[in-house]
Amino acid sequence: MIGRPTVPVETYLRLMYLKHRYRMGYELLVREVTDRLHWRRFCHLALDAPVPHPITLSKLTRKYGPDIVHELNRLLVQQAQRA
């Protein structure tokens, strides 16, 4: 395998929620999620799973763009409301 592993969209969106909610940069976000068990659980990251690298998150944000991230988040909230 070459490069970093992919990040599930649901995990990415949850990470971006925390980043936005607590006004953190990517590096601080990764450190905090690594250290906080309840944030790992919220992001659907197993205790022994690595937290995505800050550069991976930054690249995904650029790749998706704000419109796609907004739409994905809307769909995720809609799905959560149905559940």
C-alpha angles and dihedrals in degrees: 000000000000124000130000123324119261122260120230110244093237091054091046092052092048090050090049090050090055091045092052096039095052097032096236134155120238095262095050090045092055092048093049095047089048091054102038117074095195091052090050089052091047090052092047092243118148117232091250096041119103118246110240114267116258091240090053090053092047092050092048090052091053092043095051097038125207096283094055093044090051092049093046090050091050091052092047092052090047091052091048091051091053091050 
